[in-house]
Amino acid sequence: MRREHHLPVSRTARYFTVGEPHASLTELWFVCHGYGQLAGRFVRHFESIEAPSRLIVAPEALSRFYVEVPGKTHADTHVGASWMTREDRLSDIEDYVEYLDALHAHVTAQLNGARVRFTVLGFSQGVATVARWLERTKVHVDRALLWGGLMPTDIDLAAATALRGARITSIAGTADEHATADLLTEQSARLTASGIASEHVSFDGSHRIDRQVLARLASEPGS
């Protein structure tokens, strides 16, 4: 009889940064990429908001794959990464929650006691990743930016201490097919029903990071 088993193993995770850790930092950002992206490319969007007081950390999802393009070999195609799929999803969630907790501990240990405001941003699939992390982590998060994606509907909002303690902003383009106005309205209503305030920022465009909106969010007082 066939049986499924699980064995925890050690993995080497990759992440990229914009900025340097030091004791005078006032801001720490974690930015989580979307499906099929790599952290090294994704973090380029955030070079435009680089500042001496801000450290931006882009963790890369643990599962990489070739992004298939008809007529091209693997040698000619891009590589992307995924935070999870429907296959063995609970194990993947546990792994990336543990990974993000470990990465946060690793980075903050380099700040020499600096007291920083912590912003977490997820884009597309990264929104679900960020939401799952904030459902489970004990890390204090000041602000959660949910860009071009939706939180999973089965998150236990009542128990999500980090999520409930964060200022939540949803961001999406007016032509974003993954985060439509109707879906974001439903999400906002669900958060409100759980006693969680949220706000929404929109821009003319599709499923992408908008530089002007990002600059405005980065320049908000206390950000």
Backbone bond lengths (Angstrom), bond angles and torsions (degrees), N, CA, C in turn:
res aa  C-N    CA-C-N  psi(-1)  N-CA   C-N-CA  omega(-1)  CA-C   N-CA-C  phi
1 M - - - 1.468 - - 1.537 109.51 -
2 R 1.299 115.80 134.79 1.457 120.24 -179.21 1.522 110.51 -79.73
3 R 1.348 116.55 134.96 1.468 122.25 177.01 1.523 109.48 -130.36
4 E 1.299 115.60 143.54 1.462 121.23 176.75 1.512 109.77 -92.98
5 H 1.329 116.20 138.75 1.465 121.74 179.95 1.524 109.03 -132.22
6 H 1.323 115.48 161.08 1.460 121.09 176.84 1.522 109.02 -133.58
7 L 1.329 114.94 139.24 1.461 121.44 179.45 1.527 108.53 -132.70
8 P 1.316 119.14 113.07 1.470 120.46 176.14 1.530 110.00 -63.91
9 V 1.326 116.66 134.41 1.458 121.88 178.93 1.523 109.06 -132.84
10 S 1.314 115.76 163.19 1.463 120.90 176.93 1.522 109.38 -83.75
11 R 1.332 116.62 138.48 1.458 122.20 177.02 1.521 109.90 -126.24
12 T 1.325 116.85 152.39 1.454 121.83 172.40 1.516 107.71 -99.60
13 A 1.320 116.68 113.93 1.457 122.01 -178.58 1.523 109.83 -97.45
14 R 1.324 115.83 149.37 1.458 121.19 -179.48 1.533 109.88 -111.83
15 Y 1.320 115.45 141.73 1.461 119.71 173.78 1.520 108.98 -146.30
16 F 1.340 114.75 159.51 1.457 121.49 -179.50 1.523 108.79 -123.80
17 T 1.318 115.95 156.59 1.460 119.88 179.75 1.527 110.93 -132.93
18 V 1.302 114.75 153.14 1.458 123.36 166.58 1.521 105.26 -122.92
19 G 1.312 117.10 117.82 1.447 121.37 -174.08 1.515 111.07 102.58
20 E 1.320 115.73 175.11 1.457 121.65 -176.87 1.530 110.42 -127.10
21 P 1.334 117.19 144.87 1.467 119.36 175.73 1.524 111.07 -74.94
22 H 1.324 116.29 133.40 1.466 120.69 175.94 1.523 108.89 -161.01
23 A 1.308 116.42 168.02 1.465 121.86 -171.57 1.521 113.39 -72.50
24 S 1.332 117.90 -11.91 1.462 120.71 -178.93 1.526 113.37 -98.57
25 L 1.323 117.03 5.25 1.459 119.75 178.02 1.526 110.76 -62.12
26 T 1.331 115.35 146.21 1.466 120.41 173.40 1.526 112.12 -119.13
27 E 1.344 117.05 -13.32 1.463 120.68 -178.05 1.526 111.16 -135.35
28 L 1.314 114.77 137.71 1.466 122.63 170.69 1.519 107.82 -126.44
29 W 1.330 115.82 128.04 1.460 121.84 177.02 1.525 109.40 -117.46
30 F 1.315 117.56 136.04 1.463 123.60 164.26 1.520 106.53 -108.96
31 V 1.336 117.69 127.30 1.460 121.59 -179.28 1.526 108.58 -123.17
32 C 1.320 116.39 119.97 1.464 122.29 -173.99 1.526 110.22 -107.29
33 H 1.320 115.73 121.88 1.457 122.71 -174.44 1.526 112.50 -71.08
34 G 1.332 115.27 172.94 1.451 121.89 178.49 1.515 112.90 -93.82
35 Y 1.323 115.21 -178.70 1.460 122.35 -179.16 1.527 110.60 -63.28
36 G 1.335 115.36 132.75 1.453 120.63 176.23 1.508 114.42 80.17
37 Q 1.337 117.38 6.07 1.451 120.85 177.54 1.530 110.05 -102.77
38 L 1.317 115.68 168.37 1.460 122.23 172.54 1.522 108.21 -121.18
39 A 1.309 116.10 148.44 1.460 120.74 -175.04 1.526 112.11 -62.53
40 G 1.331 117.09 -36.29 1.454 120.38 -177.74 1.518 112.96 -63.75
41 R 1.325 116.81 -34.04 1.461 120.40 176.38 1.524 110.33 -81.12
42 F 1.309 116.26 -42.11 1.459 120.33 -176.33 1.524 111.82 -61.79
43 V 1.318 116.29 -39.02 1.471 119.85 -174.84 1.526 111.97 -67.81
44 R 1.331 117.67 -16.06 1.460 119.75 177.52 1.529 111.58 -60.45
45 H 1.338 117.12 -30.66 1.464 120.22 178.48 1.528 111.42 -58.77
46 F 1.316 116.29 -25.25 1.461 120.65 -171.63 1.525 113.03 -99.53
47 E 1.320 116.41 -1.09 1.465 119.18 174.55 1.529 110.98 -64.22
48 S 1.342 116.47 -25.54 1.466 120.38 -179.25 1.522 112.55 -70.60
49 I 1.346 118.32 -16.50 1.466 120.47 178.66 1.532 110.87 -112.81
50 E 1.314 116.22 18.39 1.473 119.49 177.31 1.524 109.92 -60.66
51 A 1.311 116.00 137.20 1.460 122.19 179.60 1.524 108.66 -150.87
52 P 1.338 118.12 150.97 1.465 120.51 -179.06 1.528 113.53 -57.92
53 S 1.322 116.96 -27.63 1.466 120.83 -176.92 1.523 113.18 -92.59
54 R 1.344 117.50 3.16 1.466 121.06 -172.61 1.519 111.19 -125.43
55 L 1.318 116.64 128.67 1.459 122.80 172.68 1.522 108.47 -111.63
56 I 1.321 115.97 124.52 1.463 121.94 -179.50 1.525 108.36 -110.70
57 V 1.310 116.69 126.71 1.464 123.10 -177.54 1.524 108.54 -118.92
58 A 1.327 116.09 126.76 1.463 121.60 179.91 1.524 109.64 -116.12
59 P 1.322 118.07 97.60 1.461 119.74 176.41 1.525 110.66 -73.33
60 E 1.310 116.15 148.17 1.459 120.77 178.08 1.520 109.62 -105.82
61 A 1.325 116.27 135.75 1.459 121.08 178.13 1.526 110.77 -58.24
62 L 1.320 115.87 152.81 1.459 121.14 -169.95 1.529 114.44 -81.08
63 S 1.332 117.68 -13.53 1.471 120.20 -176.99 1.526 110.27 -111.55
64 R 1.335 116.68 109.28 1.459 120.94 178.07 1.530 110.62 -99.65
65 F 1.328 115.50 155.51 1.460 120.01 -179.55 1.525 109.01 -156.89
66 Y 1.323 115.57 161.77 1.458 120.57 174.34 1.522 108.79 -79.90
67 V 1.324 116.45 129.17 1.463 121.34 176.45 1.524 107.03 -81.52
68 E 1.318 115.52 104.19 1.460 120.61 -171.12 1.529 111.51 -66.76
69 V 1.324 115.17 134.18 1.459 122.94 174.20 1.522 107.37 -128.90
70 P 1.336 117.94 121.68 1.471 119.58 -178.72 1.525 112.21 -53.47
71 G 1.315 115.33 132.26 1.453 120.56 176.80 1.512 114.27 87.98
72 K 1.330 118.24 -2.36 1.454 121.01 179.55 1.522 110.64 -116.04
73 T 1.320 115.61 147.35 1.455 120.30 175.82 1.523 109.34 -86.50
74 H 1.323 116.43 169.25 1.463 120.68 177.85 1.520 112.15 -59.40
75 A 1.313 117.09 -28.98 1.467 120.43 -179.95 1.524 111.74 -67.06
76 D 1.335 116.30 -19.85 1.468 120.11 -175.49 1.522 113.26 -111.07
77 T 1.319 117.47 2.40 1.463 119.34 -176.03 1.523 110.77 -107.69
78 H 1.325 114.72 158.19 1.455 120.53 176.98 1.523 110.76 -71.68
79 V 1.311 115.36 156.17 1.461 121.76 171.05 1.518 107.51 -104.91
80 G 1.321 115.79 138.02 1.459 121.32 176.36 1.515 109.51 -126.61
81 A 1.321 115.48 178.63 1.457 120.27 179.48 1.525 109.37 -137.73
82 S 1.311 115.54 155.99 1.462 121.69 -179.81 1.525 109.60 -133.06
83 W 1.323 115.34 138.60 1.466 119.69 177.77 1.514 111.45 -74.54
84 M 1.329 117.13 -31.49 1.461 120.85 179.04 1.517 108.86 -171.32
85 T 1.319 115.53 164.64 1.461 122.88 168.96 1.524 106.90 -130.84
86 R 1.310 117.23 -175.24 1.469 119.56 178.01 1.529 111.99 -72.31
87 E 1.347 116.75 -17.15 1.461 120.61 -178.86 1.519 110.86 -79.60
88 D 1.312 117.25 120.69 1.472 123.31 179.12 1.527 110.68 52.24
89 R 1.324 115.90 43.46 1.461 122.26 -170.76 1.521 112.81 -63.73
90 L 1.330 117.91 -35.91 1.464 119.15 -177.30 1.523 111.75 -65.50
91 S 1.333 116.15 -36.83 1.466 119.34 177.16 1.522 110.87 -67.09
92 D 1.338 116.05 -40.18 1.464 119.14 178.11 1.525 111.29 -63.37
93 I 1.329 116.82 -40.55 1.469 120.41 178.64 1.525 110.15 -62.50
94 E 1.323 116.81 -47.32 1.464 120.21 179.09 1.527 110.86 -59.19
95 D 1.339 116.08 -39.78 1.467 119.77 -178.13 1.522 111.67 -66.69
96 Y 1.348 117.17 -44.37 1.464 115.61 -176.47 1.520 112.75 -78.18
97 V 1.322 118.29 -25.04 1.462 119.77 172.84 1.527 109.59 -65.21
98 E 1.325 116.48 -45.43 1.463 120.51 177.81 1.531 110.74 -63.48
99 Y 1.315 116.76 -39.94 1.465 122.41 178.51 1.524 110.98 -61.53
100 L 1.331 117.87 -48.91 1.464 120.52 -178.07 1.523 111.41 -67.06
101 D 1.320 117.75 -36.83 1.469 120.34 174.60 1.534 110.43 -61.44
102 A 1.334 115.61 -44.63 1.464 119.78 -178.77 1.529 111.04 -66.46
103 L 1.323 117.00 -39.43 1.456 120.36 179.09 1.525 110.67 -66.01
104 H 1.317 117.39 -40.81 1.468 120.33 177.87 1.526 110.44 -61.57
105 A 1.318 116.81 -44.48 1.466 120.57 178.88 1.526 110.67 -63.06
106 H 1.332 116.50 -40.13 1.465 121.50 -179.44 1.528 111.15 -64.20
107 V 1.327 116.45 -43.97 1.463 120.65 -177.46 1.522 110.85 -71.54
108 T 1.326 117.40 -46.91 1.467 119.30 -176.58 1.523 111.79 -66.49
109 A 1.334 117.63 -24.95 1.465 119.99 176.67 1.520 111.53 -66.35
110 Q 1.342 117.33 -18.98 1.464 121.44 -179.79 1.529 113.05 -91.00
111 L 1.332 117.15 0.08 1.468 119.86 -173.87 1.519 113.26 -92.58
112 N 1.314 117.03 0.49 1.468 121.35 176.43 1.524 113.07 53.01
113 G 1.313 114.23 41.34 1.457 119.06 175.33 1.513 115.44 82.77
114 A 1.332 118.44 6.01 1.466 120.54 178.87 1.527 110.03 -60.94
115 R 1.324 116.27 136.23 1.459 121.46 177.58 1.526 107.79 -93.06
116 V 1.320 115.82 113.06 1.463 120.82 -172.90 1.525 110.98 -119.04
117 R 1.309 114.44 151.80 1.458 121.56 170.88 1.522 106.69 -85.86
118 F 1.333 116.95 128.69 1.461 121.77 -172.10 1.523 110.16 -105.82
119 T 1.336 114.96 117.51 1.464 122.38 176.05 1.518 109.18 -110.46
120 V 1.321 116.45 132.84 1.460 122.06 175.94 1.518 108.16 -116.54
121 L 1.328 116.64 126.82 1.456 121.73 179.36 1.514 109.33 -122.11
122 G 1.318 115.92 132.60 1.453 121.41 172.91 1.510 109.70 -121.30
123 F 1.326 116.32 138.77 1.462 121.18 177.19 1.519 109.54 -116.96
124 S 1.335 117.04 129.39 1.460 123.01 175.98 1.542 110.17 57.97
125 Q 1.337 118.97 -118.84 1.465 120.03 177.30 1.518 111.36 -60.17
126 G 1.322 116.30 -26.46 1.457 120.13 177.52 1.516 113.54 -63.69
127 V 1.341 118.29 -21.85 1.464 120.55 175.74 1.527 110.08 -64.30
128 A 1.327 116.49 -47.40 1.467 119.87 177.97 1.520 110.80 -62.59
129 T 1.329 116.88 -37.82 1.463 121.38 178.35 1.516 111.01 -62.45
130 V 1.324 116.21 -49.20 1.462 121.32 179.02 1.521 110.33 -60.36
131 A 1.327 116.96 -44.71 1.463 120.04 -178.66 1.522 111.67 -62.95
132 R 1.338 116.28 -42.27 1.473 119.69 178.01 1.523 110.82 -62.68
133 W 1.319 116.08 -40.85 1.466 119.68 179.25 1.524 110.24 -63.63
134 L 1.322 116.76 -46.53 1.460 120.17 -177.28 1.528 112.10 -71.05
135 E 1.314 116.84 -17.05 1.457 119.99 173.24 1.527 111.08 -71.77
136 R 1.346 116.07 -31.00 1.456 120.46 -169.85 1.528 115.03 -111.04
137 T 1.328 117.96 -26.29 1.454 120.56 -171.69 1.524 112.51 -75.49
138 K 1.320 114.99 158.73 1.464 121.53 172.49 1.534 111.18 -101.97
139 V 1.331 116.74 1.42 1.460 121.72 177.82 1.528 109.66 -66.77
140 H 1.330 116.46 139.33 1.462 119.67 175.84 1.522 109.50 -82.20
141 V 1.315 116.17 128.24 1.460 122.71 179.76 1.522 108.53 -119.71
142 D 1.321 116.22 128.32 1.461 120.48 -179.66 1.523 112.44 -83.59
143 R 1.330 116.19 -37.69 1.459 119.52 -175.04 1.519 110.47 -145.48
144 A 1.337 116.72 136.87 1.459 122.55 176.23 1.522 108.59 -119.80
145 L 1.324 116.51 119.41 1.461 122.97 179.23 1.522 108.00 -105.73
146 L 1.322 116.65 112.01 1.463 122.83 -175.17 1.522 107.93 -104.56
147 W 1.324 116.43 101.25 1.469 121.21 -167.02 1.530 110.90 -110.21
148 G 1.319 115.82 116.22 1.461 120.86 172.85 1.513 114.31 66.73
149 G 1.325 116.98 31.64 1.456 120.49 179.95 1.516 110.60 -161.19
150 L 1.320 115.30 176.42 1.459 121.37 -176.61 1.525 110.75 -125.88
151 M 1.322 115.78 147.47 1.454 120.19 173.46 1.521 109.42 -70.65
152 P 1.321 118.92 144.30 1.463 120.64 174.19 1.529 110.42 -59.06
153 T 1.312 116.43 142.29 1.469 120.17 -175.38 1.522 113.06 -75.88
154 D 1.327 117.79 -13.97 1.469 119.33 -177.26 1.527 112.87 -96.79
155 I 1.331 117.49 11.12 1.466 119.68 175.68 1.526 109.60 -66.53
156 D 1.323 115.58 137.60 1.468 121.36 177.09 1.527 108.34 -83.16
157 L 1.313 116.07 91.09 1.457 120.32 -175.76 1.522 112.61 -64.32
158 A 1.318 116.66 -31.03 1.462 119.51 -179.33 1.521 111.59 -65.91
159 A 1.338 117.09 -31.28 1.463 121.18 -176.35 1.523 112.96 -98.16
160 A 1.327 117.16 -5.64 1.469 120.86 -174.95 1.519 110.11 -82.85
161 T 1.327 116.59 80.51 1.464 121.64 -173.61 1.526 112.37 -60.56
162 A 1.323 117.41 -46.52 1.461 120.73 -178.63 1.517 111.44 -64.18
163 L 1.324 116.30 -39.29 1.463 120.47 179.47 1.523 110.92 -67.77
164 R 1.313 116.52 -41.75 1.460 120.85 -178.74 1.527 111.94 -67.68
165 G 1.319 116.41 -26.82 1.453 120.00 -178.29 1.510 114.23 -87.92
166 A 1.344 117.48 -4.42 1.463 121.51 -175.92 1.527 111.22 -98.00
167 R 1.302 115.07 152.34 1.470 120.76 169.55 1.526 106.41 -80.34
168 I 1.322 117.01 120.43 1.456 121.72 -172.15 1.522 110.52 -105.78
169 T 1.325 115.40 127.35 1.463 121.52 176.50 1.519 108.90 -129.04
170 S 1.331 116.12 126.59 1.460 121.58 172.59 1.519 108.51 -96.21
171 I 1.325 116.20 136.07 1.461 121.46 -179.76 1.524 108.15 -128.21
172 A 1.321 116.44 134.51 1.460 119.88 177.80 1.512 110.33 -159.98
173 G 1.322 115.63 149.30 1.448 121.27 173.72 1.512 110.39 -75.11
174 T 1.310 116.44 154.28 1.460 120.65 -178.50 1.524 112.14 -65.43
175 A 1.334 117.60 -20.04 1.459 121.75 178.80 1.529 111.75 -112.06
176 D 1.325 116.86 23.83 1.473 120.59 179.61 1.517 109.21 -77.25
177 E 1.324 115.96 115.93 1.462 120.28 -176.99 1.511 112.85 -76.93
178 H 1.323 117.94 -15.57 1.461 121.13 -178.63 1.528 112.67 -92.89
179 A 1.304 117.01 -23.21 1.464 121.90 -179.82 1.529 108.06 -133.53
180 T 1.322 115.05 75.69 1.458 120.18 -176.81 1.527 110.14 -75.57
181 A 1.313 115.23 164.62 1.463 120.28 -179.50 1.524 111.24 -59.50
182 D 1.335 116.91 -40.90 1.468 120.32 -179.33 1.521 111.14 -64.08
183 L 1.328 116.78 -44.01 1.461 120.11 -179.15 1.527 111.08 -66.61
184 L 1.320 117.14 -38.47 1.461 119.99 179.09 1.529 111.41 -69.32
185 T 1.322 116.65 -32.92 1.467 119.92 175.64 1.521 110.51 -65.26
186 E 1.335 116.44 -42.06 1.469 120.45 177.31 1.527 110.80 -62.37
187 Q 1.326 116.39 -41.60 1.459 120.13 179.60 1.526 111.05 -64.57
188 S 1.307 116.39 -43.76 1.470 120.74 178.97 1.517 111.08 -60.73
189 A 1.339 116.46 -41.29 1.465 120.32 179.50 1.521 110.82 -64.70
190 R 1.323 116.99 -38.16 1.465 120.64 178.85 1.525 110.69 -65.81
191 L 1.322 116.71 -42.13 1.460 120.23 177.76 1.529 110.68 -63.75
192 T 1.318 116.58 -44.58 1.469 120.99 -179.72 1.516 110.81 -60.86
193 A 1.327 115.89 -40.90 1.463 120.19 179.72 1.517 111.90 -63.77
194 S 1.340 116.55 -23.99 1.469 121.50 178.46 1.518 111.90 -95.39
195 G 1.318 116.72 8.02 1.456 120.55 178.49 1.510 114.35 78.48
196 I 1.337 117.19 23.16 1.462 121.86 -178.67 1.523 108.68 -112.90
197 A 1.312 116.12 120.97 1.460 120.82 178.94 1.525 110.10 -80.61
198 S 1.321 116.04 146.19 1.464 120.84 176.52 1.518 108.60 -148.92
199 E 1.318 114.91 163.68 1.456 120.85 177.20 1.511 108.93 -134.70
200 H 1.330 115.50 164.18 1.462 119.65 -177.14 1.516 110.20 -129.83
201 V 1.325 115.67 138.33 1.453 123.06 176.07 1.524 107.56 -123.44
202 S 1.318 116.87 129.63 1.457 120.52 178.89 1.528 110.39 -122.56
203 F 1.311 115.27 159.99 1.460 121.38 176.84 1.515 108.42 -147.81
204 D 1.320 116.87 159.02 1.456 121.36 177.45 1.522 108.81 -73.90
205 G 1.323 115.94 115.66 1.456 118.86 -179.19 1.507 111.53 156.34
206 S 1.315 115.10 -172.57 1.463 121.55 -175.38 1.519 111.02 -112.38
207 H 1.315 116.22 -143.79 1.467 122.60 -172.54 1.525 109.55 -85.40
208 R 1.328 116.06 84.67 1.462 120.39 -175.60 1.523 110.07 -160.20
209 I 1.332 114.74 165.19 1.463 121.21 171.28 1.530 107.55 -83.50
210 D 1.309 116.68 123.61 1.456 121.82 178.80 1.528 108.82 -95.81
211 R 1.325 116.43 123.88 1.465 120.96 -173.40 1.526 112.06 -64.58
212 Q 1.310 117.66 -39.49 1.469 119.94 -178.21 1.525 111.42 -67.25
213 V 1.329 116.48 -42.36 1.466 119.88 177.93 1.523 109.95 -64.48
214 L 1.326 116.96 -42.89 1.460 120.76 178.82 1.525 110.22 -59.88
215 A 1.313 117.61 -44.04 1.466 120.90 179.69 1.530 110.63 -62.33
216 R 1.333 116.68 -39.54 1.460 119.18 179.78 1.514 111.67 -66.45
217 L 1.334 116.83 -41.03 1.463 120.51 178.41 1.533 111.19 -65.56
218 A 1.332 115.85 -37.92 1.463 119.99 -179.53 1.509 112.31 -70.55
219 S 1.324 117.36 -23.29 1.466 120.58 -176.63 1.523 113.02 -94.83
220 E 1.341 117.24 -0.80 1.463 119.12 178.92 1.517 110.92 -62.05
221 P 1.310 118.11 144.55 1.474 120.45 178.77 1.521 111.24 -55.08
222 G 1.311 115.15 130.19 1.463 119.72 178.82 1.506 114.22 82.67
223 S 1.353 117.84 -0.91 1.468 119.22 -177.81 1.529 111.14 -80.20
